[in-house]
Amino acid sequence: MSEKRYLLQFLAATGFKVVLEFGGEKSLSENIERVKEAGLAWERLENFNLNFDQADLFMDMRSPECTAQFDLEDWL
């Protein structure tokens, strides 16, 4: 059985399609709220595969390196 994924897809202010994967419901919800407040189109994804799905940017926010490199405010 696969573990649950916490995926947020949104259309950034730059026009890029961004997909972020989080480690839990709390961090996902916090980021959904920030995207909503910015008035951007978003959806929660059940699954995402780098080889088959489309995104201009995918960041695994469970990784400390990705978290350090990515600032959501730059995309809102």
Biopython code that builds the backbone (N, CA, C, O; Angstrom):
import numpy as np
from Bio.PDB.StructureBuilder import StructureBuilder

atoms = [
    (1, "MET", "N", (0.848, -1.182, 0.000)),
    (1, "MET", "CA", (0.000, 0.000, 0.000)),
    (1, "MET", "C", (0.888, 1.237, 0.000)),
    (1, "MET", "O", (1.847, 1.305, 0.769)),
    (2, "SER", "N", (0.585, 2.224, -0.855)),
    (2, "SER", "CA", (1.389, 3.441, -0.914)),
    (2, "SER", "C", (0.967, 4.414, 0.181)),
    (2, "SER", "O", (-0.185, 4.433, 0.616)),
    (3, "GLU", "N", (1.931, 5.218, 0.610)),
    (3, "GLU", "CA", (1.618, 6.191, 1.650)),
    (3, "GLU", "C", (0.879, 7.385, 1.053)),
    (3, "GLU", "O", (0.982, 7.654, -0.144)),
    (4, "LYS", "N", (0.146, 8.086, 1.881)),
    (4, "LYS", "CA", (-0.645, 9.232, 1.445)),
    (4, "LYS", "C", (0.270, 10.361, 1.001)),
    (4, "LYS", "O", (1.297, 10.623, 1.629)),
    (5, "ARG", "N", (-0.103, 11.021, -0.075)),
    (5, "ARG", "CA", (0.669, 12.148, -0.591)),
    (5, "ARG", "C", (-0.114, 13.430, -0.375)),
    (5, "ARG", "O", (-1.341, 13.441, -0.474)),
    (6, "TYR", "N", (0.593, 14.506, -0.080)),
    (6, "TYR", "CA", (-0.002, 15.816, 0.167)),
    (6, "TYR", "C", (0.504, 16.758, -0.915)),
    (6, "TYR", "O", (1.568, 17.362, -0.781)),
    (7, "LEU", "N", (-0.272, 16.876, -1.990)),
    (7, "LEU", "CA", (0.149, 17.585, -3.187)),
    (7, "LEU", "C", (-0.729, 18.799, -3.458)),
    (7, "LEU", "O", (-1.957, 18.721, -3.415)),
    (8, "LEU", "N", (-0.082, 19.910, -3.736)),
    (8, "LEU", "CA", (-0.766, 21.150, -4.100)),
    (8, "LEU", "C", (-0.274, 21.566, -5.477)),
    (8, "LEU", "O", (0.930, 21.660, -5.717)),
    (9, "GLN", "N", (-1.218, 21.815, -6.379)),
    (9, "GLN", "CA", (-0.890, 22.357, -7.700)),
    (9, "GLN", "C", (-1.533, 23.727, -7.806)),
    (9, "GLN", "O", (-2.702, 23.892, -7.459)),
    (10, "PHE", "N", (-0.783, 24.709, -8.281)),
    (10, "PHE", "CA", (-1.376, 26.019, -8.497)),
    (10, "PHE", "C", (-0.738, 26.692, -9.695)),
    (10, "PHE", "O", (0.380, 26.367, -10.095)),
    (11, "LEU", "N", (-1.477, 27.641, -10.259)),
    (11, "LEU", "CA", (-0.987, 28.432, -11.374)),
    (11, "LEU", "C", (-0.399, 29.705, -10.778)),
    (11, "LEU", "O", (-1.131, 30.570, -10.298)),
    (12, "ALA", "N", (0.917, 29.814, -10.813)),
    (12, "ALA", "CA", (1.627, 30.923, -10.188)),
    (12, "ALA", "C", (1.348, 32.238, -10.910)),
    (12, "ALA", "O", (0.885, 32.243, -12.050)),
    (13, "ALA", "N", (1.632, 33.342, -10.242)),
    (13, "ALA", "CA", (1.460, 34.665, -10.830)),
    (13, "ALA", "C", (2.292, 34.823, -12.107)),
    (13, "ALA", "O", (1.950, 35.627, -12.975)),
    (14, "THR", "N", (3.370, 34.068, -12.221)),
    (14, "THR", "CA", (4.232, 34.104, -13.405)),
    (14, "THR", "C", (3.645, 33.328, -14.577)),
    (14, "THR", "O", (4.153, 33.412, -15.695)),
    (15, "GLY", "N", (2.567, 32.566, -14.324)),
    (15, "GLY", "CA", (1.963, 31.733, -15.362)),
    (15, "GLY", "C", (2.454, 30.297, -15.343)),
    (15, "GLY", "O", (1.942, 29.458, -16.085)),
    (16, "PHE", "N", (3.443, 30.001, -14.502)),
    (16, "PHE", "CA", (3.956, 28.637, -14.390)),
    (16, "PHE", "C", (3.012, 27.768, -13.574)),
    (16, "PHE", "O", (2.379, 28.233, -12.626)),
    (17, "LYS", "N", (2.927, 26.497, -13.958)),
    (17, "LYS", "CA", (2.183, 25.518, -13.170)),
    (17, "LYS", "C", (3.162, 24.915, -12.166)),
    (17, "LYS", "O", (4.167, 24.318, -12.549)),
    (18, "VAL", "N", (2.859, 25.078, -10.875)),
    (18, "VAL", "CA", (3.733, 24.635, -9.795)),
    (18, "VAL", "C", (3.054, 23.515, -9.020)),
    (18, "VAL", "O", (1.869, 23.608, -8.699)),
    (19, "VAL", "N", (3.804, 22.453, -8.718)),
    (19, "VAL", "CA", (3.319, 21.363, -7.877)),
    (19, "VAL", "C", (4.273, 21.238, -6.699)),
    (19, "VAL", "O", (5.486, 21.118, -6.872)),
    (20, "LEU", "N", (3.701, 21.268, -5.495)),
    (20, "LEU", "CA", (4.473, 21.126, -4.263)),
    (20, "LEU", "C", (3.985, 19.902, -3.520)),
    (20, "LEU", "O", (2.781, 19.665, -3.423)),
    (21, "GLU", "N", (4.923, 19.120, -2.991)),
    (21, "GLU", "CA", (4.563, 17.971, -2.162)),
    (21, "GLU", "C", (5.017, 18.238, -0.738)),
    (21, "GLU", "O", (6.167, 18.605, -0.497)),
    (22, "PHE", "N", (4.099, 18.049, 0.203)),
    (22, "PHE", "CA", (4.359, 18.324, 1.614)),
    (22, "PHE", "C", (4.351, 17.038, 2.426)),
    (22, "PHE", "O", (3.861, 16.002, 1.977)),
    (23, "GLY", "N", (4.906, 17.127, 3.631)),
    (23, "GLY", "CA", (5.007, 15.967, 4.497)),
    (23, "GLY", "C", (3.763, 15.673, 5.305)),
    (23, "GLY", "O", (3.667, 14.615, 5.927)),
    (24, "GLY", "N", (2.798, 16.598, 5.309)),
    (24, "GLY", "CA", (1.601, 16.366, 6.098)),
    (24, "GLY", "C", (0.492, 17.337, 5.770)),
    (24, "GLY", "O", (0.678, 18.303, 5.031)),
    (25, "GLU", "N", (-0.663, 17.058, 6.338)),
    (25, "GLU", "CA", (-1.877, 17.845, 6.100)),
    (25, "GLU", "C", (-1.729, 19.292, 6.571)),
    (25, "GLU", "O", (-2.218, 20.208, 5.910)),
    (26, "LYS", "N", (-1.064, 19.504, 7.701)),
    (26, "LYS", "CA", (-0.950, 20.853, 8.260)),
    (26, "LYS", "C", (-0.181, 21.785, 7.315)),
    (26, "LYS", "O", (-0.653, 22.881, 7.010)),
    (27, "SER", "N", (0.989, 21.362, 6.854)),
    (27, "SER", "CA", (1.776, 22.216, 5.964)),
    (27, "SER", "C", (1.071, 22.403, 4.623)),
    (27, "SER", "O", (1.151, 23.480, 4.033)),
    (28, "LEU", "N", (0.387, 21.379, 4.138)),
    (28, "LEU", "CA", (-0.397, 21.503, 2.912)),
    (28, "LEU", "C", (-1.480, 22.564, 3.090)),
    (28, "LEU", "O", (-1.620, 23.453, 2.251)),
    (29, "SER", "N", (-2.241, 22.477, 4.172)),
    (29, "SER", "CA", (-3.338, 23.416, 4.416)),
    (29, "SER", "C", (-2.845, 24.853, 4.552)),
    (29, "SER", "O", (-3.471, 25.777, 4.034)),
    (30, "GLU", "N", (-1.724, 25.042, 5.247)),
    (30, "GLU", "CA", (-1.160, 26.388, 5.405)),
    (30, "GLU", "C", (-0.810, 26.993, 4.046)),
    (30, "GLU", "O", (-1.057, 28.175, 3.806)),
    (31, "ASN", "N", (-0.247, 26.198, 3.178)),
    (31, "ASN", "CA", (0.135, 26.701, 1.862)),
    (31, "ASN", "C", (-1.058, 26.896, 0.949)),
    (31, "ASN", "O", (-1.061, 27.818, 0.134)),
    (32, "ILE", "N", (-2.067, 26.057, 1.063)),
    (32, "ILE", "CA", (-3.301, 26.269, 0.300)),
    (32, "ILE", "C", (-3.906, 27.616, 0.689)),
    (32, "ILE", "O", (-4.350, 28.367, -0.180)),
    (33, "GLU", "N", (-3.930, 27.922, 1.952)),
    (33, "GLU", "CA", (-4.482, 29.207, 2.412)),
    (33, "GLU", "C", (-3.717, 30.382, 1.821)),
    (33, "GLU", "O", (-4.330, 31.368, 1.410)),
    (34, "ARG", "N", (-2.411, 30.300, 1.771)),
    (34, "ARG", "CA", (-1.600, 31.383, 1.205)),
    (34, "ARG", "C", (-1.894, 31.555, -0.288)),
    (34, "ARG", "O", (-1.982, 32.681, -0.778)),
    (35, "VAL", "N", (-2.046, 30.442, -1.009)),
    (35, "VAL", "CA", (-2.353, 30.501, -2.437)),
    (35, "VAL", "C", (-3.756, 31.078, -2.638)),
    (35, "VAL", "O", (-3.960, 31.902, -3.530)),
    (36, "LYS", "N", (-4.720, 30.657, -1.824)),
    (36, "LYS", "CA", (-6.085, 31.195, -1.898)),
    (36, "LYS", "C", (-6.095, 32.699, -1.666)),
    (36, "LYS", "O", (-6.741, 33.443, -2.403)),
    (37, "GLU", "N", (-5.376, 33.143, -0.635)),
    (37, "GLU", "CA", (-5.317, 34.572, -0.309)),
    (37, "GLU", "C", (-4.746, 35.392, -1.459)),
    (37, "GLU", "O", (-5.109, 36.555, -1.635)),
    (38, "ALA", "N", (-3.858, 34.793, -2.237)),
    (38, "ALA", "CA", (-3.267, 35.469, -3.392)),
    (38, "ALA", "C", (-4.215, 35.474, -4.595)),
    (38, "ALA", "O", (-3.950, 36.137, -5.598)),
    (39, "GLY", "N", (-5.325, 34.727, -4.487)),
    (39, "GLY", "CA", (-6.317, 34.693, -5.562)),
    (39, "GLY", "C", (-5.909, 33.847, -6.759)),
    (39, "GLY", "O", (-6.400, 34.059, -7.868)),
    (40, "LEU", "N", (-5.013, 32.889, -6.543)),
    (40, "LEU", "CA", (-4.543, 32.039, -7.637)),
    (40, "LEU", "C", (-5.366, 30.761, -7.740)),
    (40, "LEU", "O", (-5.890, 30.260, -6.745)),
    (41, "ALA", "N", (-5.470, 30.247, -8.954)),
    (41, "ALA", "CA", (-6.163, 28.972, -9.184)),
    (41, "ALA", "C", (-5.308, 27.850, -8.622)),
    (41, "ALA", "O", (-4.095, 27.819, -8.826)),
    (42, "TRP", "N", (-5.954, 26.917, -7.906)),
    (42, "TRP", "CA", (-5.221, 25.823, -7.277)),
    (42, "TRP", "C", (-6.100, 24.587, -7.232)),
    (42, "TRP", "O", (-7.317, 24.659, -7.405)),
    (43, "GLU", "N", (-5.460, 23.456, -6.998)),
    (43, "GLU", "CA", (-6.188, 22.222, -6.715)),
    (43, "GLU", "C", (-5.288, 21.289, -5.923)),
    (43, "GLU", "O", (-4.062, 21.349, -6.014)),
    (44, "ARG", "N", (-5.916, 20.442, -5.160)),
    (44, "ARG", "CA", (-5.188, 19.412, -4.428)),
    (44, "ARG", "C", (-5.167, 18.171, -5.308)),
    (44, "ARG", "O", (-6.206, 17.723, -5.792)),
    (45, "LEU", "N", (-3.983, 17.627, -5.510)),
    (45, "LEU", "CA", (-3.826, 16.440, -6.343)),
    (45, "LEU", "C", (-3.767, 15.193, -5.480)),
    (45, "LEU", "O", (-3.238, 15.221, -4.368)),
    (46, "GLU", "N", (-4.303, 14.114, -5.988)),
    (46, "GLU", "CA", (-4.207, 12.825, -5.298)),
    (46, "GLU", "C", (-2.869, 12.167, -5.580)),
    (46, "GLU", "O", (-2.330, 11.442, -4.744)),
    (47, "ASN", "N", (-2.332, 12.431, -6.784)),
    (47, "ASN", "CA", (-1.092, 11.790, -7.185)),
    (47, "ASN", "C", (-0.387, 12.679, -8.194)),
    (47, "ASN", "O", (-1.017, 13.523, -8.831)),
    (48, "PHE", "N", (0.905, 12.495, -8.339)),
    (48, "PHE", "CA", (1.697, 13.220, -9.324)),
    (48, "PHE", "C", (2.895, 12.367, -9.678)),
    (48, "PHE", "O", (3.537, 11.788, -8.802)),
    (49, "ASN", "N", (3.199, 12.287, -10.980)),
    (49, "ASN", "CA", (4.327, 11.504, -11.461)),
    (49, "ASN", "C", (5.153, 12.391, -12.385)),
    (49, "ASN", "O", (4.644, 12.871, -13.398)),
    (50, "LEU", "N", (6.423, 12.613, -12.046)),
    (50, "LEU", "CA", (7.287, 13.478, -12.851)),
    (50, "LEU", "C", (7.380, 13.040, -14.301)),
    (50, "LEU", "O", (7.547, 13.877, -15.188)),
    (51, "ASN", "N", (7.274, 11.750, -14.555)),
    (51, "ASN", "CA", (7.417, 11.233, -15.919)),
    (51, "ASN", "C", (6.163, 11.411, -16.776)),
    (51, "ASN", "O", (6.259, 11.454, -18.002)),
    (52, "PHE", "N", (5.002, 11.515, -16.156)),
    (52, "PHE", "CA", (3.766, 11.500, -16.928)),
    (52, "PHE", "C", (2.884, 12.730, -16.746)),
    (52, "PHE", "O", (2.034, 12.999, -17.595)),
    (53, "ASP", "N", (3.062, 13.473, -15.677)),
    (53, "ASP", "CA", (2.221, 14.639, -15.412)),
    (53, "ASP", "C", (2.958, 15.923, -15.776)),
    (53, "ASP", "O", (4.188, 15.951, -15.829)),
    (54, "GLN", "N", (2.207, 16.971, -16.021)),
    (54, "GLN", "CA", (2.771, 18.243, -16.459)),
    (54, "GLN", "C", (2.898, 19.228, -15.300)),
    (54, "GLN", "O", (1.950, 19.437, -14.542)),
    (55, "ALA", "N", (4.062, 19.820, -15.174)),
    (55, "ALA", "CA", (4.298, 20.920, -14.237)),
    (55, "ALA", "C", (5.549, 21.649, -14.700)),
    (55, "ALA", "O", (6.497, 21.024, -15.176)),
    (56, "ASP", "N", (5.554, 22.963, -14.562)),
    (56, "ASP", "CA", (6.757, 23.727, -14.881)),
    (56, "ASP", "C", (7.773, 23.617, -13.754)),
    (56, "ASP", "O", (8.980, 23.718, -13.973)),
    (57, "LEU", "N", (7.264, 23.408, -12.544)),
    (57, "LEU", "CA", (8.134, 23.283, -11.380)),
    (57, "LEU", "C", (7.513, 22.293, -10.404)),
    (57, "LEU", "O", (6.338, 22.407, -10.056)),
    (58, "PHE", "N", (8.309, 21.319, -9.964)),
    (58, "PHE", "CA", (7.895, 20.398, -8.907)),
    (58, "PHE", "C", (8.923, 20.504, -7.798)),
    (58, "PHE", "O", (10.125, 20.411, -8.045)),
    (59, "MET", "N", (8.449, 20.700, -6.568)),
    (59, "MET", "CA", (9.342, 20.774, -5.414)),
    (59, "MET", "C", (8.816, 19.831, -4.333)),
    (59, "MET", "O", (7.640, 19.866, -3.971)),
    (60, "ASP", "N", (9.708, 18.999, -3.836)),
    (60, "ASP", "CA", (9.372, 18.095, -2.734)),
    (60, "ASP", "C", (9.705, 18.819, -1.437)),
    (60, "ASP", "O", (10.851, 18.828, -0.990)),
    (61, "MET", "N", (8.685, 19.424, -0.845)),
    (61, "MET", "CA", (8.875, 20.259, 0.341)),
    (61, "MET", "C", (9.143, 19.427, 1.600)),
    (61, "MET", "O", (9.280, 19.981, 2.691)),
    (62, "ARG", "N", (9.218, 18.123, 1.454)),
    (62, "ARG", "CA", (9.642, 17.264, 2.563)),
    (62, "ARG", "C", (11.156, 17.307, 2.700)),
    (62, "ARG", "O", (11.701, 16.926, 3.736)),
    (63, "SER", "N", (11.831, 17.766, 1.662)),
    (63, "SER", "CA", (13.292, 17.834, 1.624)),
    (63, "SER", "C", (13.772, 19.176, 2.183)),
    (63, "SER", "O", (13.313, 20.224, 1.729)),
    (64, "PRO", "N", (14.681, 19.165, 3.152)),
    (64, "PRO", "CA", (15.218, 20.421, 3.685)),
    (64, "PRO", "C", (15.887, 21.275, 2.606)),
    (64, "PRO", "O", (15.821, 22.503, 2.669)),
    (65, "GLU", "N", (16.522, 20.654, 1.632)),
    (65, "GLU", "CA", (17.165, 21.397, 0.549)),
    (65, "GLU", "C", (16.137, 22.151, -0.299)),
    (65, "GLU", "O", (16.338, 23.318, -0.634)),
    (66, "CYS", "N", (15.050, 21.485, -0.640)),
    (66, "CYS", "CA", (13.996, 22.134, -1.423)),
    (66, "CYS", "C", (13.333, 23.248, -0.619)),
    (66, "CYS", "O", (13.060, 24.326, -1.148)),
    (67, "THR", "N", (13.082, 22.990, 0.636)),
    (67, "THR", "CA", (12.460, 24.003, 1.496)),
    (67, "THR", "C", (13.339, 25.244, 1.578)),
    (67, "THR", "O", (12.830, 26.364, 1.563)),
    (68, "ALA", "N", (14.650, 25.057, 1.665)),
    (68, "ALA", "CA", (15.579, 26.187, 1.747)),
    (68, "ALA", "C", (15.632, 26.973, 0.433)),
    (68, "ALA", "O", (15.858, 28.183, 0.450)),
    (69, "GLN", "N", (15.429, 26.309, -0.689)),
    (69, "GLN", "CA", (15.547, 26.951, -1.998)),
    (69, "GLN", "C", (14.251, 27.594, -2.487)),
    (69, "GLN", "O", (14.289, 28.487, -3.334)),
    (70, "PHE", "N", (13.115, 27.158, -1.969)),
    (70, "PHE", "CA", (11.824, 27.597, -2.498)),
    (70, "PHE", "C", (11.162, 28.584, -1.549)),
    (70, "PHE", "O", (11.011, 28.307, -0.359)),
    (71, "ASP", "N", (10.765, 29.745, -2.083)),
    (71, "ASP", "CA", (10.015, 30.729, -1.318)),
    (71, "ASP", "C", (8.678, 30.951, -2.028)),
    (71, "ASP", "O", (8.627, 31.515, -3.121)),
    (72, "LEU", "N", (7.610, 30.504, -1.395)),
    (72, "LEU", "CA", (6.280, 30.599, -2.012)),
    (72, "LEU", "C", (5.942, 32.030, -2.395)),
    (72, "LEU", "O", (5.269, 32.249, -3.403)),
    (73, "GLU", "N", (6.383, 32.995, -1.631)),
    (73, "GLU", "CA", (6.069, 34.395, -1.908)),
    (73, "GLU", "C", (6.559, 34.815, -3.297)),
    (73, "GLU", "O", (5.952, 35.684, -3.922)),
    (74, "ASP", "N", (7.633, 34.222, -3.783)),
    (74, "ASP", "CA", (8.154, 34.540, -5.109)),
    (74, "ASP", "C", (7.185, 34.129, -6.216)),
    (74, "ASP", "O", (7.268, 34.634, -7.336)),
    (75, "TRP", "N", (6.275, 33.221, -5.908)),
    (75, "TRP", "CA", (5.368, 32.675, -6.909)),
    (75, "TRP", "C", (3.945, 33.201, -6.788)),
    (75, "TRP", "O", (3.109, 32.936, -7.652)),
    (76, "LEU", "N", (3.665, 33.945, -5.721)),
    (76, "LEU", "CA", (2.296, 34.433, -5.485)),
    (76, "LEU", "C", (2.009, 35.758, -6.149)),
    (76, "LEU", "O", (0.900, 36.279, -6.032)),
]
sb = StructureBuilder()
sb.init_structure("model")
sb.init_model(0)
sb.init_chain("A")
sb.init_seg("    ")
for serial, (resi, resn, name, xyz) in enumerate(atoms, 1):
    if name == "N":
        sb.init_residue(resn, " ", resi, " ")
    sb.init_atom(name, np.array(xyz, "f"), 0.0, 1.0, " ", f" {name:<3s}", serial, name[0])
structure = sb.get_structure()
